[in-house]
Amino acid sequence: MIWTVIIGVLAGLMAADYSRGREPSGFALRCVLGVVGAVLGSLVGEWAGYYRSGAALGFVMAVIGASLLLTVFNTVARRRAR
């Protein structure tokens, strides 16, 4: 579980670099969204049978999950700001 948190923080920081546009979120929120995305990405990947727990593909899924979560968050935050 601790590795998922560490990977999630790293994935959140990496996903922030890959997400489009300027983010209305700060460092802490990116890290939290990265952890949530990592957990969801890991669970979905394992549930779908793409890999087993601890595989290197889990990091890729964590980055994808964090990136999707950040993109959705940014879209909602921008629409609320209008």
Rosetta silent file (secondary structure, phi, psi, omega in degrees, C-alpha in Angstrom):
SEQUENCE: MIWTVIIGVLAGLMAADYSRGREPSGFALRCVLGVVGAVLGSLVGEWAGYYRSGAALGFVMAVIGASLLLTVFNTVARRRAR
SCORE:     score description
SCORE:     0.000 S_00000001
   1 L     0.000  -38.197 -179.638    0.000    0.000    0.000 S_00000001
   2 H   -64.886  -33.427  177.620    2.833    2.407    0.772 S_00000001
   3 H   -66.935  -34.453  177.950    4.235    1.832   -2.720 S_00000001
   4 H   -64.438  -39.053  178.042    0.884    2.795   -4.218 S_00000001
   5 H   -66.226  -46.131  179.820    0.997    6.105   -2.341 S_00000001
   6 H   -62.511  -46.237  177.811    4.575    6.803   -3.436 S_00000001
   7 H   -63.028  -37.777  179.395    3.789    5.863   -7.028 S_00000001
   8 H   -63.580  -41.408  177.675    0.615    7.948   -6.826 S_00000001
   9 H   -64.008  -46.439  178.333    2.493   11.067   -5.764 S_00000001
  10 H   -63.677  -41.600  179.559    5.015   10.575   -8.562 S_00000001
  11 H   -65.495  -38.223  177.763    2.262    9.793  -11.056 S_00000001
  12 H   -63.074  -40.656  177.765    0.341   12.896  -10.010 S_00000001
  13 H   -68.639  -40.060  177.646    3.386   15.059  -10.598 S_00000001
  14 H   -68.833  -41.581 -178.531    4.066   13.398  -13.951 S_00000001
  15 H   -66.237  -31.379  177.493    0.440   13.564  -15.019 S_00000001
  16 H   -63.795  -33.157  177.045    0.343   17.271  -14.216 S_00000001
  17 H   -71.049  -31.051 -176.512    3.086   17.749  -16.791 S_00000001
  18 H   -92.305  -15.635 -179.168    1.140   15.813  -19.419 S_00000001
  19 L   -74.386  150.461 -174.403   -2.303   17.261  -18.792 S_00000001
  20 L   -79.235  144.388  172.424   -3.403   19.996  -21.142 S_00000001
  21 L    77.674  179.620  179.189   -3.517   23.642  -20.175 S_00000001
  22 L   -87.720  136.299 -175.205   -2.798   25.431  -16.981 S_00000001
  23 L   -89.270  139.417  174.014   -4.088   23.773  -13.847 S_00000001
  24 L   -86.083   11.598 -176.337   -6.201   25.530  -11.236 S_00000001
  25 L  -110.363  162.268  179.432   -4.875   23.116   -8.607 S_00000001
  26 L  -102.422 -173.446 -176.935   -1.853   23.186   -6.349 S_00000001
  27 H   -60.033  -47.824 -176.647    0.840   20.733   -5.391 S_00000001
  28 H   -63.212  -42.754 -179.875   -1.118   18.997   -2.618 S_00000001
  29 H   -66.720  -38.371  176.215   -4.203   18.470   -4.763 S_00000001
  30 H   -61.312  -40.824  179.506   -2.106   17.061   -7.617 S_00000001
  31 H   -66.267  -43.008  179.027   -0.530   14.593   -5.190 S_00000001
  32 H   -64.285  -45.734  178.065   -3.911   13.554   -3.749 S_00000001
  33 H   -64.199  -33.479  176.049   -5.407   13.127   -7.224 S_00000001
  34 H   -64.805  -41.851  178.499   -2.307   11.166   -8.211 S_00000001
  35 H   -65.478  -45.803  178.391   -2.747    8.779   -5.295 S_00000001
  36 H   -61.750  -44.316  177.861   -6.445    8.315   -6.049 S_00000001
  37 H   -63.057  -37.982  178.616   -5.651    7.812   -9.742 S_00000001
  38 H   -65.526  -43.257  179.155   -2.902    5.328   -8.903 S_00000001
  39 H   -64.497  -47.677 -179.932   -5.189    3.296   -6.689 S_00000001
  40 H   -64.390  -44.486  178.900   -8.000    3.309   -9.247 S_00000001
  41 H   -61.558  -42.367  179.120   -5.648    2.602  -12.153 S_00000001
  42 H   -65.557  -43.864  179.742   -4.000   -0.250  -10.284 S_00000001
  43 H   -64.381  -43.004 -179.748   -7.313   -1.768   -9.246 S_00000001
  44 H   -65.007  -44.234  179.508   -8.792   -1.525  -12.735 S_00000001
  45 H   -63.004  -41.891  178.308   -5.661   -3.009  -14.338 S_00000001
  46 H   -70.001  -40.776 -179.495   -5.519   -5.885  -11.880 S_00000001
  47 H   -64.276  -38.515 -179.239   -9.274   -6.469  -12.068 S_00000001
  48 H   -77.300  -11.265  177.357   -9.182   -6.555  -15.874 S_00000001
  49 L    85.205   18.176  179.705   -6.306   -9.039  -15.753 S_00000001
  50 L   -71.791  -30.991 -179.276   -3.744   -6.845  -17.564 S_00000001
  51 L  -161.580  170.525  176.836   -1.092   -7.498  -14.934 S_00000001
  52 L   -99.681  166.312  179.881   -0.535   -8.756  -11.413 S_00000001
  53 L   -58.992  133.741  178.772    0.161   -6.703   -8.323 S_00000001
  54 L    91.230   -1.016 -179.908    3.664   -5.231   -8.324 S_00000001
  55 L   -75.611  155.822 -179.298    4.169   -5.315  -12.101 S_00000001
  56 L   -64.793  -28.086  179.051    5.867   -2.416  -13.875 S_00000001
  57 H   -64.400  -21.135  177.395    2.733   -1.796  -15.921 S_00000001
  58 H   -60.254  -35.339  177.473    1.071   -0.687  -12.690 S_00000001
  59 H   -66.593  -41.495  178.187    3.083    2.553  -12.807 S_00000001
  60 H   -62.541  -44.604  177.840    1.881    3.228  -16.342 S_00000001
  61 H   -64.450  -34.732  177.614   -1.711    2.597  -15.276 S_00000001
  62 H   -64.816  -42.547  177.880   -1.183    4.875  -12.283 S_00000001
  63 H   -65.331  -41.663  178.375    0.002    7.704  -14.546 S_00000001
  64 H   -63.803  -45.978  179.080   -2.940    7.141  -16.899 S_00000001
  65 H   -61.838  -43.442  179.007   -5.405    7.095  -14.004 S_00000001
  66 H   -66.481  -39.991  179.455   -3.923   10.234  -12.452 S_00000001
  67 H   -64.177  -43.990  177.846   -3.860   12.013  -15.805 S_00000001
  68 H   -63.331  -42.722 -179.989   -7.498   11.206  -16.489 S_00000001
  69 H   -65.048  -41.359  177.211   -8.505   12.305  -13.011 S_00000001
  70 H   -65.267  -39.354  178.830   -6.569   15.579  -13.330 S_00000001
  71 H   -64.064  -44.564  178.425   -8.099   16.261  -16.747 S_00000001
  72 H   -63.872  -43.956  179.511  -11.626   15.712  -15.433 S_00000001
  73 H   -61.240  -45.503 -179.072  -10.914   17.860  -12.382 S_00000001
  74 H   -63.537  -39.423  178.946   -9.459   20.682  -14.495 S_00000001
  75 H   -63.811  -46.123  179.209  -12.429   20.616  -16.871 S_00000001
  76 H   -65.347  -42.214 -178.897  -14.931   20.808  -14.024 S_00000001
  77 H   -64.538  -38.570  179.115  -12.933   23.521  -12.219 S_00000001
  78 H   -68.214  -39.917 -179.812  -12.731   25.671  -15.363 S_00000001
  79 H   -67.802  -33.933  177.836  -16.450   25.377  -16.034 S_00000001
  80 H   -71.083  -29.072 -177.493  -17.255   26.384  -12.456 S_00000001
  81 H   -73.297  -18.729 -178.234  -14.968   29.424  -12.728 S_00000001
  82 L   -73.654    0.000    0.000  -17.005   30.869  -15.623 S_00000001
